[in-house]
Amino acid sequence: MNKIKITVMRKARYDDLIEKYENPIEHACDLQEGQVFICDG
């Protein structure tokens, strides 16, 4: 199996899209820049 590594490089917040498609929320994403996820594919 191949290992897959995903690293959070940047967080973006699009308030216009949140207002259009979501209920108002304060924290759209709990990920941190530099956070790494590794899974077996």
mmCIF file of the N, C-alpha and C atoms, coordinates in Angstrom:
data_MODEL
# 
_entry.id   MODEL 
# 
loop_
_atom_site.group_PDB 
_atom_site.id 
_atom_site.type_symbol 
_atom_site.label_atom_id 
_atom_site.label_alt_id 
_atom_site.label_comp_id 
_atom_site.label_asym_id 
_atom_site.label_entity_id 
_atom_site.label_seq_id 
_atom_site.pdbx_PDB_ins_code 
_atom_site.Cartn_x 
_atom_site.Cartn_y 
_atom_site.Cartn_z 
_atom_site.occupancy 
_atom_site.B_iso_or_equiv 
_atom_site.pdbx_formal_charge 
_atom_site.auth_seq_id 
_atom_site.auth_comp_id 
_atom_site.auth_asym_id 
_atom_site.auth_atom_id 
_atom_site.pdbx_PDB_model_num 
ATOM 1   N N  . MET A 1 1  ? 0.828   -1.195 0.000  1.00 0.00 ? 1  MET A N  1 
ATOM 2   C CA . MET A 1 1  ? 0.000   0.000  0.000  1.00 0.00 ? 1  MET A CA 1 
ATOM 3   C C  . MET A 1 1  ? 0.867   1.252  0.000  1.00 0.00 ? 1  MET A C  1 
ATOM 4   N N  . ASN A 1 2  ? 0.358   2.290  -0.603 1.00 0.00 ? 2  ASN A N  1 
ATOM 5   C CA . ASN A 1 2  ? 1.046   3.575  -0.604 1.00 0.00 ? 2  ASN A CA 1 
ATOM 6   C C  . ASN A 1 2  ? 0.612   4.392  0.607  1.00 0.00 ? 2  ASN A C  1 
ATOM 7   N N  . LYS A 1 3  ? 1.555   5.139  1.157  1.00 0.00 ? 3  LYS A N  1 
ATOM 8   C CA . LYS A 1 3  ? 1.216   6.061  2.233  1.00 0.00 ? 3  LYS A CA 1 
ATOM 9   C C  . LYS A 1 3  ? 0.924   7.417  1.619  1.00 0.00 ? 3  LYS A C  1 
ATOM 10  N N  . ILE A 1 4  ? -0.080  8.061  2.148  1.00 0.00 ? 4  ILE A N  1 
ATOM 11  C CA . ILE A 1 4  ? -0.471  9.391  1.672  1.00 0.00 ? 4  ILE A CA 1 
ATOM 12  C C  . ILE A 1 4  ? -0.236  10.381 2.807  1.00 0.00 ? 4  ILE A C  1 
ATOM 13  N N  . LYS A 1 5  ? 0.458   11.463 2.490  1.00 0.00 ? 5  LYS A N  1 
ATOM 14  C CA . LYS A 1 5  ? 0.741   12.498 3.484  1.00 0.00 ? 5  LYS A CA 1 
ATOM 15  C C  . LYS A 1 5  ? 0.068   13.778 3.038  1.00 0.00 ? 5  LYS A C  1 
ATOM 16  N N  . ILE A 1 6  ? -0.736  14.339 3.920  1.00 0.00 ? 6  ILE A N  1 
ATOM 17  C CA . ILE A 1 6  ? -1.412  15.617 3.649  1.00 0.00 ? 6  ILE A CA 1 
ATOM 18  C C  . ILE A 1 6  ? -0.953  16.606 4.707  1.00 0.00 ? 6  ILE A C  1 
ATOM 19  N N  . THR A 1 7  ? -0.451  17.751 4.264  1.00 0.00 ? 7  THR A N  1 
ATOM 20  C CA . THR A 1 7  ? -0.001  18.801 5.171  1.00 0.00 ? 7  THR A CA 1 
ATOM 21  C C  . THR A 1 7  ? -0.850  20.042 4.945  1.00 0.00 ? 7  THR A C  1 
ATOM 22  N N  . VAL A 1 8  ? -1.342  20.610 6.040  1.00 0.00 ? 8  VAL A N  1 
ATOM 23  C CA . VAL A 1 8  ? -2.121  21.849 5.954  1.00 0.00 ? 8  VAL A CA 1 
ATOM 24  C C  . VAL A 1 8  ? -1.147  22.988 5.673  1.00 0.00 ? 8  VAL A C  1 
ATOM 25  N N  . MET A 1 9  ? -1.284  23.603 4.500  1.00 0.00 ? 9  MET A N  1 
ATOM 26  C CA . MET A 1 9  ? -0.369  24.663 4.102  1.00 0.00 ? 9  MET A CA 1 
ATOM 27  C C  . MET A 1 9  ? -0.939  26.060 4.391  1.00 0.00 ? 9  MET A C  1 
ATOM 28  N N  . ARG A 1 10 ? -2.241  26.180 4.263  1.00 0.00 ? 10 ARG A N  1 
ATOM 29  C CA . ARG A 1 10 ? -2.847  27.496 4.413  1.00 0.00 ? 10 ARG A CA 1 
ATOM 30  C C  . ARG A 1 10 ? -4.303  27.319 4.826  1.00 0.00 ? 10 ARG A C  1 
ATOM 31  N N  . LYS A 1 11 ? -4.778  28.232 5.634  1.00 0.00 ? 11 LYS A N  1 
ATOM 32  C CA . LYS A 1 11 ? -6.189  28.259 5.993  1.00 0.00 ? 11 LYS A CA 1 
ATOM 33  C C  . LYS A 1 11 ? -6.812  29.481 5.336  1.00 0.00 ? 11 LYS A C  1 
ATOM 34  N N  . ALA A 1 12 ? -7.972  29.299 4.767  1.00 0.00 ? 12 ALA A N  1 
ATOM 35  C CA . ALA A 1 12 ? -8.681  30.414 4.146  1.00 0.00 ? 12 ALA A CA 1 
ATOM 36  C C  . ALA A 1 12 ? -10.093 30.456 4.695  1.00 0.00 ? 12 ALA A C  1 
ATOM 37  N N  . ARG A 1 13 ? -10.605 31.641 4.840  1.00 0.00 ? 13 ARG A N  1 
ATOM 38  C CA . ARG A 1 13 ? -11.966 31.823 5.332  1.00 0.00 ? 13 ARG A CA 1 
ATOM 39  C C  . ARG A 1 13 ? -12.680 32.755 4.372  1.00 0.00 ? 13 ARG A C  1 
ATOM 40  N N  . TYR A 1 14 ? -13.760 32.278 3.798  1.00 0.00 ? 14 TYR A N  1 
ATOM 41  C CA . TYR A 1 14 ? -14.536 33.053 2.837  1.00 0.00 ? 14 TYR A CA 1 
ATOM 42  C C  . TYR A 1 14 ? -15.882 33.384 3.461  1.00 0.00 ? 14 TYR A C  1 
ATOM 43  N N  . ASP A 1 15 ? -15.940 34.537 4.131  1.00 0.00 ? 15 ASP A N  1 
ATOM 44  C CA . ASP A 1 15 ? -17.149 34.918 4.851  1.00 0.00 ? 15 ASP A CA 1 
ATOM 45  C C  . ASP A 1 15 ? -18.368 35.019 3.943  1.00 0.00 ? 15 ASP A C  1 
ATOM 46  N N  . ASP A 1 16 ? -18.178 35.450 2.691  1.00 0.00 ? 16 ASP A N  1 
ATOM 47  C CA . ASP A 1 16 ? -19.322 35.561 1.785  1.00 0.00 ? 16 ASP A CA 1 
ATOM 48  C C  . ASP A 1 16 ? -19.926 34.180 1.496  1.00 0.00 ? 16 ASP A C  1 
ATOM 49  N N  . LEU A 1 17 ? -19.088 33.155 1.350  1.00 0.00 ? 17 LEU A N  1 
ATOM 50  C CA . LEU A 1 17 ? -19.603 31.809 1.117  1.00 0.00 ? 17 LEU A CA 1 
ATOM 51  C C  . LEU A 1 17 ? -20.207 31.209 2.381  1.00 0.00 ? 17 LEU A C  1 
ATOM 52  N N  . ILE A 1 18 ? -19.600 31.484 3.530  1.00 0.00 ? 18 ILE A N  1 
ATOM 53  C CA . ILE A 1 18 ? -20.153 30.997 4.796  1.00 0.00 ? 18 ILE A CA 1 
ATOM 54  C C  . ILE A 1 18 ? -21.552 31.559 4.996  1.00 0.00 ? 18 ILE A C  1 
ATOM 55  N N  . GLU A 1 19 ? -21.721 32.838 4.744  1.00 0.00 ? 19 GLU A N  1 
ATOM 56  C CA . GLU A 1 19 ? -23.036 33.460 4.903  1.00 0.00 ? 19 GLU A CA 1 
ATOM 57  C C  . GLU A 1 19 ? -24.047 32.891 3.906  1.00 0.00 ? 19 GLU A C  1 
ATOM 58  N N  . LYS A 1 20 ? -23.588 32.564 2.719  1.00 0.00 ? 20 LYS A N  1 
ATOM 59  C CA . LYS A 1 20 ? -24.496 32.083 1.684  1.00 0.00 ? 20 LYS A CA 1 
ATOM 60  C C  . LYS A 1 20 ? -24.903 30.625 1.901  1.00 0.00 ? 20 LYS A C  1 
ATOM 61  N N  . TYR A 1 21 ? -23.973 29.764 2.340  1.00 0.00 ? 21 TYR A N  1 
ATOM 62  C CA . TYR A 1 21 ? -24.230 28.332 2.373  1.00 0.00 ? 21 TYR A CA 1 
ATOM 63  C C  . TYR A 1 21 ? -24.264 27.711 3.771  1.00 0.00 ? 21 TYR A C  1 
ATOM 64  N N  . GLU A 1 22 ? -23.824 28.399 4.778  1.00 0.00 ? 22 GLU A N  1 
ATOM 65  C CA . GLU A 1 22 ? -23.726 27.815 6.114  1.00 0.00 ? 22 GLU A CA 1 
ATOM 66  C C  . GLU A 1 22 ? -24.485 28.654 7.136  1.00 0.00 ? 22 GLU A C  1 
ATOM 67  N N  . ASN A 1 23 ? -24.751 28.038 8.271  1.00 0.00 ? 23 ASN A N  1 
ATOM 68  C CA . ASN A 1 23 ? -25.218 28.818 9.411  1.00 0.00 ? 23 ASN A CA 1 
ATOM 69  C C  . ASN A 1 23 ? -24.014 29.594 9.921  1.00 0.00 ? 23 ASN A C  1 
ATOM 70  N N  . PRO A 1 24 ? -24.222 30.791 10.429 1.00 0.00 ? 24 PRO A N  1 
ATOM 71  C CA . PRO A 1 24 ? -23.059 31.559 10.924 1.00 0.00 ? 24 PRO A CA 1 
ATOM 72  C C  . PRO A 1 24 ? -22.294 30.762 11.983 1.00 0.00 ? 24 PRO A C  1 
ATOM 73  N N  . ILE A 1 25 ? -20.996 30.618 11.773 1.00 0.00 ? 25 ILE A N  1 
ATOM 74  C CA . ILE A 1 25 ? -20.142 29.904 12.715 1.00 0.00 ? 25 ILE A CA 1 
ATOM 75  C C  . ILE A 1 25 ? -18.880 30.721 12.936 1.00 0.00 ? 25 ILE A C  1 
ATOM 76  N N  . GLU A 1 26 ? -18.277 30.560 14.096 1.00 0.00 ? 26 GLU A N  1 
ATOM 77  C CA . GLU A 1 26 ? -17.075 31.327 14.410 1.00 0.00 ? 26 GLU A CA 1 
ATOM 78  C C  . GLU A 1 26 ? -15.809 30.624 13.942 1.00 0.00 ? 26 GLU A C  1 
ATOM 79  N N  . HIS A 1 27 ? -15.761 29.308 14.067 1.00 0.00 ? 27 HIS A N  1 
ATOM 80  C CA . HIS A 1 27 ? -14.566 28.550 13.698 1.00 0.00 ? 27 HIS A CA 1 
ATOM 81  C C  . HIS A 1 27 ? -14.916 27.599 12.568 1.00 0.00 ? 27 HIS A C  1 
ATOM 82  N N  . ALA A 1 28 ? -14.650 28.020 11.346 1.00 0.00 ? 28 ALA A N  1 
ATOM 83  C CA . ALA A 1 28 ? -15.004 27.205 10.193 1.00 0.00 ? 28 ALA A CA 1 
ATOM 84  C C  . ALA A 1 28 ? -14.105 25.980 10.072 1.00 0.00 ? 28 ALA A C  1 
ATOM 85  N N  . CYS A 1 29 ? -12.898 26.061 10.609 1.00 0.00 ? 29 CYS A N  1 
ATOM 86  C CA . CYS A 1 29 ? -11.954 24.962 10.448 1.00 0.00 ? 29 CYS A CA 1 
ATOM 87  C C  . CYS A 1 29 ? -11.049 24.884 11.685 1.00 0.00 ? 29 CYS A C  1 
ATOM 88  N N  . ASP A 1 30 ? -10.965 23.707 12.262 1.00 0.00 ? 30 ASP A N  1 
ATOM 89  C CA . ASP A 1 30 ? -10.135 23.527 13.453 1.00 0.00 ? 30 ASP A CA 1 
ATOM 90  C C  . ASP A 1 30 ? -8.733  23.027 13.120 1.00 0.00 ? 30 ASP A C  1 
ATOM 91  N N  . LEU A 1 31 ? -8.385  22.964 11.841 1.00 0.00 ? 31 LEU A N  1 
ATOM 92  C CA . LEU A 1 31 ? -7.044  22.543 11.450 1.00 0.00 ? 31 LEU A CA 1 
ATOM 93  C C  . LEU A 1 31 ? -6.041  23.658 11.714 1.00 0.00 ? 31 LEU A C  1 
ATOM 94  N N  . GLN A 1 32 ? -4.794  23.277 11.925 1.00 0.00 ? 32 GLN A N  1 
ATOM 95  C CA . GLN A 1 32 ? -3.717  24.239 12.147 1.00 0.00 ? 32 GLN A CA 1 
ATOM 96  C C  . GLN A 1 32 ? -2.720  24.138 10.999 1.00 0.00 ? 32 GLN A C  1 
ATOM 97  N N  . GLU A 1 33 ? -2.165  25.268 10.583 1.00 0.00 ? 33 GLU A N  1 
ATOM 98  C CA . GLU A 1 33 ? -1.148  25.249 9.535  1.00 0.00 ? 33 GLU A CA 1 
ATOM 99  C C  . GLU A 1 33 ? 0.048   24.410 10.005 1.00 0.00 ? 33 GLU A C  1 
ATOM 100 N N  . GLY A 1 34 ? 0.548   23.571 9.125  1.00 0.00 ? 34 GLY A N  1 
ATOM 101 C CA . GLY A 1 34 ? 1.649   22.687 9.471  1.00 0.00 ? 34 GLY A CA 1 
ATOM 102 C C  . GLY A 1 34 ? 1.192   21.335 9.985  1.00 0.00 ? 34 GLY A C  1 
ATOM 103 N N  . GLN A 1 35 ? -0.097  21.184 10.287 1.00 0.00 ? 35 GLN A N  1 
ATOM 104 C CA . GLN A 1 35 ? -0.617  19.906 10.774 1.00 0.00 ? 35 GLN A CA 1 
ATOM 105 C C  . GLN A 1 35 ? -0.491  18.864 9.659  1.00 0.00 ? 35 GLN A C  1 
ATOM 106 N N  . VAL A 1 36 ? -0.104  17.643 10.029 1.00 0.00 ? 36 VAL A N  1 
ATOM 107 C CA . VAL A 1 36 ? 0.151   16.589 9.043  1.00 0.00 ? 36 VAL A CA 1 
ATOM 108 C C  . VAL A 1 36 ? -0.753  15.399 9.335  1.00 0.00 ? 36 VAL A C  1 
ATOM 109 N N  . PHE A 1 37 ? -1.286  14.835 8.259  1.00 0.00 ? 37 PHE A N  1 
ATOM 110 C CA . PHE A 1 37 ? -2.091  13.619 8.328  1.00 0.00 ? 37 PHE A CA 1 
ATOM 111 C C  . PHE A 1 37 ? -1.426  12.587 7.435  1.00 0.00 ? 37 PHE A C  1 
ATOM 112 N N  . ILE A 1 38 ? -1.277  11.371 7.937  1.00 0.00 ? 38 ILE A N  1 
ATOM 113 C CA . ILE A 1 38 ? -0.702  10.284 7.135  1.00 0.00 ? 38 ILE A CA 1 
ATOM 114 C C  . ILE A 1 38 ? -1.674  9.114  7.201  1.00 0.00 ? 38 ILE A C  1 
ATOM 115 N N  . CYS A 1 39 ? -1.983  8.567  6.030  1.00 0.00 ? 39 CYS A N  1 
ATOM 116 C CA . CYS A 1 39 ? -2.854  7.392  5.992  1.00 0.00 ? 39 CYS A CA 1 
ATOM 117 C C  . CYS A 1 39 ? -2.312  6.400  4.967  1.00 0.00 ? 39 CYS A C  1 
ATOM 118 N N  . ASP A 1 40 ? -2.676  5.156  5.154  1.00 0.00 ? 40 ASP A N  1 
ATOM 119 C CA . ASP A 1 40 ? -2.301  4.110  4.208  1.00 0.00 ? 40 ASP A CA 1 
ATOM 120 C C  . ASP A 1 40 ? -3.392  4.022  3.155  1.00 0.00 ? 40 ASP A C  1 
ATOM 121 N N  . GLY A 1 41 ? -3.006  4.208  1.899  1.00 0.00 ? 41 GLY A N  1 
ATOM 122 C CA . GLY A 1 41 ? -3.975  4.259  0.821  1.00 0.00 ? 41 GLY A CA 1 
ATOM 123 C C  . GLY A 1 41 ? -4.264  2.969  0.198  1.00 0.00 ? 41 GLY A C  1 
# 
